[in-house]
Amino acid sequence: MQYNIFQVEKESDLEYLLKNSPNKLIVVNFSASWCGPCQKMKPYFISFSKKYSDILFLTIDIEKYVDVKFKFIASIKELPTYLAYYNSVQIKDFAITGFYPNKLDANIQTFFKSINKSFDNTVNIHIPTFKLSDTLPEKSVPKKDQSEDVHGVFAPLEQVYSNFLK
């Protein structure tokens, strides 16, 4: 099974994904484990990743995220916050703060319309599984238990949030 939803833990990994995902919409969920609306939004975020298979969905737990330059989390004032990027550029009108699953869905639809791309739920576009270990020397990739992190650096949210998928 190919995944298009990942948990990002380092600023450098987010930068890498943004830089190396041309012509791909990337939706980033900034959340925290103590945030009630964040937890309530998780199943919707996972559902959207299945509905929109040609989008890359990323989640960042602000308590675990290593952000050296504060490039991405400096502007986050409330949780959950959803930002979108296209060709490494943040889409300013896309930003959503709070529990608004319908608005997130509508913003995704609006994005597709704005780039004149028709989205058909029945068509699945193949998204290759991103493995940082494929792009970096072996020494620079942290070792983790395979059962905990099947992709080498990012843990798929379907695994992390499996209790919501029942």
C-alpha positions as CSV (number, residue, x, y, z in Angstrom):
1,M,0.0,0.0,0.0
2,Q,1.3,3.4,-1.0
3,Y,1.0,6.2,1.6
4,N,0.5,9.9,0.9
5,I,0.2,10.8,4.6
6,F,3.2,11.2,6.9
7,Q,4.3,12.6,10.3
8,V,7.3,15.0,9.9
9,E,9.6,15.5,12.9
10,K,12.4,17.7,11.5
11,E,12.5,21.0,9.8
12,S,15.0,19.7,7.3
13,D,12.7,16.9,6.3
14,L,9.8,19.3,5.7
15,E,12.1,21.5,3.6
16,Y,13.2,18.5,1.6
17,L,9.7,17.4,0.9
18,L,8.6,20.9,-0.2
19,K,11.6,21.4,-2.4
20,N,11.3,18.0,-4.0
21,S,7.6,17.8,-4.7
22,P,7.1,19.9,-7.8
23,N,3.5,20.4,-9.0
24,K,2.1,18.7,-6.0
25,L,-0.2,20.2,-3.4
26,I,1.1,19.6,0.1
27,V,-1.2,20.1,3.1
28,V,0.5,20.4,6.5
29,N,-1.3,19.9,9.7
30,F,0.2,21.5,12.8
31,S,-1.1,19.9,16.0
32,A,-0.3,18.7,19.5
33,S,-1.3,15.7,21.5
34,W,-3.0,17.8,24.2
35,C,-5.1,19.8,21.7
36,G,-8.7,18.5,21.7
37,P,-9.7,19.9,18.3
38,C,-6.5,18.5,16.8
39,Q,-7.4,15.0,18.0
40,K,-11.0,15.4,16.8
41,M,-9.6,16.4,13.3
42,K,-7.3,13.4,12.9
43,P,-9.8,11.0,11.4
44,Y,-10.9,13.7,8.9
45,F,-7.3,14.4,7.9
46,I,-6.7,10.6,7.3
47,S,-10.0,10.4,5.3
48,F,-8.9,13.3,3.1
49,S,-5.6,11.5,2.4
50,K,-7.6,8.6,1.0
51,K,-10.0,10.8,-0.9
52,Y,-7.3,12.9,-2.5
53,S,-4.6,10.4,-3.3
54,D,-2.6,12.9,-5.4
55,I,-2.0,15.3,-2.5
56,L,0.8,14.8,0.1
57,F,-0.6,15.2,3.6
58,L,1.9,15.9,6.4
59,T,1.3,16.3,10.1
60,I,3.6,18.0,12.6
61,D,3.3,17.6,16.3
62,I,4.7,20.9,17.5
63,E,5.9,19.3,20.7
64,K,8.1,16.8,18.9
65,Y,9.1,18.9,15.9
66,V,12.7,20.0,15.6
67,D,12.6,23.5,14.0
68,V,16.0,25.1,14.2
69,K,15.1,28.3,12.1
70,F,11.5,28.5,13.2
71,K,10.7,28.9,9.5
72,F,7.5,26.9,9.6
73,I,6.1,27.1,13.1
74,A,6.9,30.8,13.9
75,S,3.6,31.9,12.5
76,I,1.5,29.2,14.2
77,K,-0.6,30.9,16.9
78,E,-3.5,28.4,17.3
79,L,-4.0,24.7,16.9
80,P,-4.8,22.9,14.8
81,T,-3.5,25.0,11.8
82,Y,-3.6,23.7,8.3
83,L,-1.3,25.3,5.7
84,A,-0.8,24.3,2.0
85,Y,2.2,24.6,-0.3
86,Y,2.5,24.2,-4.0
87,N,5.9,24.3,-5.7
88,S,7.5,25.2,-2.3
89,V,5.4,28.3,-1.9
90,Q,2.8,28.7,0.8
91,I,-0.8,29.2,-0.5
92,K,-1.8,32.1,1.7
93,D,-5.6,31.9,1.2
94,F,-5.6,28.2,2.1
95,A,-4.7,28.6,5.8
96,I,-7.2,27.2,8.3
97,T,-7.2,27.3,12.1
98,G,-9.5,25.2,14.2
99,F,-11.8,22.3,13.7
100,Y,-13.2,22.9,10.2
101,P,-13.1,19.7,8.2
102,N,-15.6,21.0,5.6
103,K,-13.5,24.1,5.1
104,L,-10.4,22.0,4.6
105,D,-12.2,19.9,2.0
106,A,-13.5,23.0,0.3
107,N,-10.1,24.6,0.2
108,I,-8.6,21.5,-1.5
109,Q,-11.4,21.6,-4.1
110,T,-10.9,25.3,-4.6
111,F,-7.2,24.7,-5.2
112,F,-7.8,22.1,-7.9
113,K,-10.3,24.5,-9.6
114,S,-7.8,27.4,-9.4
115,I,-5.2,25.4,-11.3
116,N,-7.8,24.1,-13.8
117,K,-7.2,20.5,-12.7
118,S,-10.3,18.4,-12.5
119,F,-10.4,16.0,-9.6
120,D,-12.2,12.7,-10.0
121,N,-12.5,10.6,-6.9
122,T,-12.5,7.5,-9.1
123,V,-9.0,8.2,-10.5
124,N,-6.0,7.4,-8.3
125,I,-2.8,9.0,-9.2
126,H,0.3,7.1,-8.1
127,I,2.3,8.8,-5.4
128,P,5.7,7.2,-4.8
129,T,6.5,6.4,-1.1
130,F,9.0,8.9,0.1
131,K,11.9,7.4,2.0
132,L,14.5,9.8,3.2
133,S,16.9,6.9,3.5
134,D,16.9,6.7,-0.4
135,T,18.2,10.2,-0.7
136,L,20.7,10.5,2.2
137,P,23.8,8.6,3.1
138,E,23.2,5.8,5.6
139,K,24.9,7.6,8.5
140,S,22.5,10.6,8.4
141,V,19.3,8.7,8.7
142,P,18.3,7.9,12.3
143,K,17.7,4.2,13.0
144,K,14.3,3.3,14.4
145,D,12.5,0.1,15.1
146,Q,10.9,-0.9,11.8
147,S,7.5,-1.7,13.4
148,E,7.5,1.9,14.7
149,D,8.5,3.7,11.6
150,V,8.1,1.7,8.4
151,H,9.5,4.4,6.1
152,G,12.8,5.1,7.8
153,V,12.1,8.6,9.0
154,F,8.4,9.3,8.8
155,A,5.7,7.2,10.5
156,P,2.5,6.9,8.3
157,L,-0.4,8.4,10.2
158,E,-2.5,5.4,9.3
159,Q,-0.2,3.4,11.6
160,V,0.1,6.2,14.2
161,Y,-3.6,6.8,14.4
162,S,-4.8,3.3,13.7
163,N,-7.5,3.5,16.4
164,F,-9.3,6.0,14.3
165,L,-9.5,3.7,11.3
166,K,-11.7,1.0,12.9
